[in-house]
Amino acid sequence: MNLNPFPALHGIRASRAFALLAGLFVLTFGIMVVLLGLDQQRVLDATSRLQDATVPEIVRYQRLARNLEQLRLEGERVFTAATPQARQQAMFVVMLVASHPSVLEDAESATLARETERFLSDLLHRGASDASVFATYYGEWQRLAARLSVRVDDVAIQGINLANADLNDVAAIMRLAGYKLAGALLLVGLFLLIFLFLLRRHLIHPLQRIDRELSHLSVDQPAPTFEPSAMREIHAVEEAIGELHASLMQNEQARFALEELANKDALTGLTNRRHFQLLGHAEVLRAQRYQRPVTVGMADLDNFKHLNDTYGHAAGDAVLRAVSQLMRDSFRQSDLIARYGGEEFAFLFPESTLAEAYIQAERLRQRCAGNDVTLPDGRVLRVTMSIGLADASAASLEVSLNRADDALYEAKRNGRNRVVLAPGLAPAQEQGALALSVE
């Protein structure tokens, strides 16, 4: 199952992918900010309308309610006044209130005020000083006063409703703005989660895998493999790691080849003198440290100069290669064999006493003397070799090789084609074992 939330982004550059995500976020968030700005403007407009229109209208309603109440109270004074002069004063106030602009602006209130003014005015004309007249019409005045009280309440409620309407509009706008703000915050959180998810999936995790692969990158390990990456930069780094591993393999092969060239003799494929001395020195030290037997030997092909002069250097090279192969076939894998120089060879036999090394050297000498070497021109000849052996368990490699070389030249002086031990290194019983093994 593909877990990539943006499959179309496969192979896109990381900068472009995150720029696209950032652009989408900025666009969406910008729209939310614009909507919040519009809501803020609506709040400002509603506040301005409340201040410039609603509040004056509420004040007008309050003034009208106060005047209507004043009209009712003065009408009540007309009935309750003790003297005709007091009634006239109350009636004068009634006339003033009934003609007030705030009353006249409201049609229903103006009609009720004129009706009140006519009623009281007619009442005074009928009997300004007759209390019985006022008592007769008082019930009708109560009904008229009740209508004034109801109108006062209606006007007050209208003012309150007018204020409530604007306040409710402002509250609705504020609630909507709050929802939009919560949506904007939710959107920011959602984008952050998406951003962190994409960052973790397509950058952090691949980089962690790359770090692990780099820490284990080695010629001993197979080439690292990666899951397909959605980001080109990560894919480029993964390809570079694969190329690096291939380069390391090539370098290792080149190093191995150079090491082979540096440590091997080009003609025979045997270890060269320098590398033999390096490995032999370490082996002699190991044997002496653990008091184990070790033997070294020197070998030389007999009459090799005469062979080169008679058959040519190509024939000499063929003989050297054939003898070298014979040595590899005759000795153990743990034995060191080296071309020491020209037709001279050096041996090292770890974990071998002088008697055991003698048996191996004698076997090699006999096989060499009985082996036919085919020359490049098709002719066949045989060569022999002389070998000198020396115990190296109590002396350095150089000293032991010198003793083996002395034994080699002793073999040459004694007629060639023989194995000679370095003098004074083998006890009598070992010499007897050597004689039995030769027989």
C-alpha positions, -999 to 999 in steps of 0.1 A, spaced: 0 0 0 13 34 -10 16 56 21 27 87 1 0 114 6 13 131 -25 20 104 -51 23 130 -78 53 144 -59 74 112 -66 107 124 -80 101 160 -73 129 182 -58 125 187 -20 128 225 -24 99 225 -49 78 201 -29 81 220 3 77 253 -15 45 240 -30 33 230 4 43 263 19 25 282 -10 -7 262 -4 -4 269 33 2 307 28 -27 309 3 -52 290 26 -41 309 56 -42 342 37 -78 335 28 -86 328 64 -69 360 74 -89 380 48 -122 364 61 -112 373 97 -104 409 84 -138 411 68 -154 400 101 -134 426 120 -147 452 95 -182 440 100 -177 444 138 -164 479 133 -193 488 110 -218 474 135 -201 493 164 -201 525 143 -238 520 134 -246 513 171 -228 545 181 -240 568 153 -276 555 147 -288 531 174 -277 550 205 -294 583 193 -325 563 184 -325 547 219 -321 582 234 -351 594 213 -372 565 225 -362 572 261 -371 609 257 -404 599 241 -411 574 270 -402 601 295 -425 627 279 -454 602 277 -450 594 313 -448 631 321 -480 635 301 -497 609 322 -485 623 355 -496 659 345 -530 645 335 -533 628 369 -525 662 385 -554 677 366 -577 654 385 -560 656 418 -551 693 420 -567 711 449 -573 745 431 -583 756 396 -550 774 393 -531 741 399 -553 724 373 -545 750 348 -508 747 354 -510 709 350 -530 715 318 -504 739 305 -477 713 310 -499 687 292 -501 710 262 -463 716 262 -456 678 264 -481 670 237 -465 694 213 -429 683 220 -410 672 189 -402 638 202 -439 631 207 -449 645 174 -422 624 155 -440 592 166 -474 590 150 -490 566 175 -477 586 204 -487 619 188 -523 606 183 -525 594 219 -511 628 232 -536 648 212 -564 626 225 -552 631 260 -549 669 255 -584 671 240 -599 650 268 -583 671 296 -591 703 278 -628 694 274 -629 684 310 -616 717 322 -641 736 300 -670 716 315 -662 724 351 -629 739 360 -641 742 397 -666 715 400 -651 685 417 -681 663 408 -673 667 371 -638 654 376 -651 625 397 -675 616 369 -648 614 342 -621 599 363 -629 564 353 -625 574 316 -592 590 325 -579 559 341 -585 540 309 -567 568 290 -538 568 315 -535 530 312 -531 534 274 -504 560 281 -486 536 305 -488 508 279 -474 531 252 -445 541 276 -437 504 280 -439 498 243 -416 527 235 -391 515 262 -392 480 248 -387 493 212 -355 510 224 -343 479 242 -351 457 211 -332 482 189 -301 479 211 -305 441 214 -307 437 176 -274 455 170 -257 438 200 -269 404 187 -255 412 153 -221 421 168 -222 389 190 -230 368 159 -202 384 140 -178 378 169 -189 341 172 -184 336 135 -150 353 138 -141 330 167 -151 299 146 -129 312 117 -100 318 141 -104 283 155 -105 270 120 -73 290 111 -55 276 141 -67 241 133 -55 247 97 -21 258 110 -19 227 132 -30 205 103 -4 219 80 23 216 107 13 179 111 15 173 73 48 192 71 63 172 100 49 139 85 64 147 51 96 159 66 100 128 87 89 104 60 108 119 30 138 135 46 145 124 82 139 87 77 158 85 44 187 104 59 187 80 89 188 51 65 216 67 46 235 73 78 231 36 88 242 25 54 272 48 54 283 36 88 282 0 75 296 8 41 324 -17 34 338 -38 7 330 -68 29 293 -60 27 270 -61 -3 259 -29 -20 233 -10 0 197 -10 -12 172 17 -6 134 20 -9 123 43 -38 125 79 -26 101 106 -34 127 134 -33 153 138 -60 180 150 -36 176 119 -14 176 97 -45 207 114 -58 225 107 -24 214 71 -25 227 67 -60 260 84 -49 263 59 -20 258 30 -45 285 46 -68 307 50 -37 303 13 -28 312 4 -64 342 27 -63 353 11 -30 350 -23 -46 371 -12 -76 396 4 -53 397 -27 -32 403 -48 -63 429 -24 -75 445 -24 -40 445 -62 -40 460 -63 -75 487 -37 -64 493 -57 -33 497 -88 -54 522 -70 -76 540 -57 -46 541 -90 -27 544 -115 -56 572 -123 -80 559 -114 -115 575 -144 -132 568 -173 -108 538 -160 -88 556 -168 -56 561 -144 -27 589 -120 -33 618 -114 -11 606 -83 7 572 -98 16 588 -131 26 611 -113 50 581 -94 65 559 -125 69 588 -147 80 600 -123 106 565 -122 122 563 -161 121 597 -166 137 588 -142 165 555 -160 171 573 -194 172 599 -181 196 573 -164 218 553 -197 222 584 -219 220 572 -237 189 595 -252 162 602 -234 130 626 -241 102 639 -220 72 655 -231 40 673 -218 10 673 -236 -24 692 -229 -57 688 -245 -91 720 -263 -101 739 -250 -132 711 -225 -140 736 -200 -156 747 -228 -180 710 -235 -188 704 -199 -197 735 -197 -218 727 -229 -236 689 -227 -241 682 -189 -237 665 -169 -211 630 -179 -222 640 -215 -214 653 -203 -180 620 -186 -173 601 -217 -182 622 -237 -158 617 -212 -130 579 -213 -135 578 -251 -136 600 -254 -104 578 -228 -86 547 -248 -94 564 -280 -82 572 -262 -49 536 -252 -44 524 -287 -51 550 -302 -27 547 -280 3 519 -274 28 496 -244 24 509 -229 57 545 -230 44 560 -198 30 577 -201 -4 595 -171 -20 617 -164 -50 646 -149 -32 664 -137 -62 674 -151 -97 672 -189 -94 674 -188 -56 643 -197 -34 636 -193 3 613 -215 25 598 -212 60 582 -242 76 561 -232 107 554 -258 134 581 -280 118 612 -294 134 644 -296 114 637 -334 108 602 -327 96 614 -299 73 641 -322 60 616 -347 49 596 -321 29 628 -306 14 641 -340 4 608 -349 -12 609 -317 -32 645 -323 -43 636 -358 -55 605 -347 -74 625 -319 -90 652 -342 -102 626 -366 -117 604 -339 -133 605 -332 -170 603 -295 -180 590 -287 -215 607 -257 -230 589 -232 -253 606 -248 -283 593 -282 -274 625 -296 -260 624 -314 -227 650 -313 -199 655 -319 -162 670 -297 -136 682 -304 -100 684 -282 -70 705 -279 -39 688 -271 -5 701 -258 28 680 -259 60 684 -242 94 666 -242 127 651 -208 133 635 -214 167 664 -198 186 677 -172 162 665 -143 141 652 -148 106 682 -131 91 707 -152 111 688 -184 103 686 -176 66 723 -170 66 729 -204 82 706 -220 56 725 -202 28 758 -216 42 743 -251 42 731 -245 6 766 -236 -5 779 -267 14 754 -287 -7 769 -271 -39 804 -279 -28 795 -315 -21 782 -322 -56 748 -304 -58 714 -320 -59 712 -327 -22 697 -313 11 722 -301 37 714 -290 73 731 -260 88 760 -273 110 756 -278 147 718 -273 148 705 -309 148 712 -332 178 726 -367 172 692 -385 176 677 -361 151 704 -369 126 696 -405 130 659 -398 123 670 -379 92 690 -408 79 661 -432 84 636 -409 67 659 -406 37 663 -444 34 
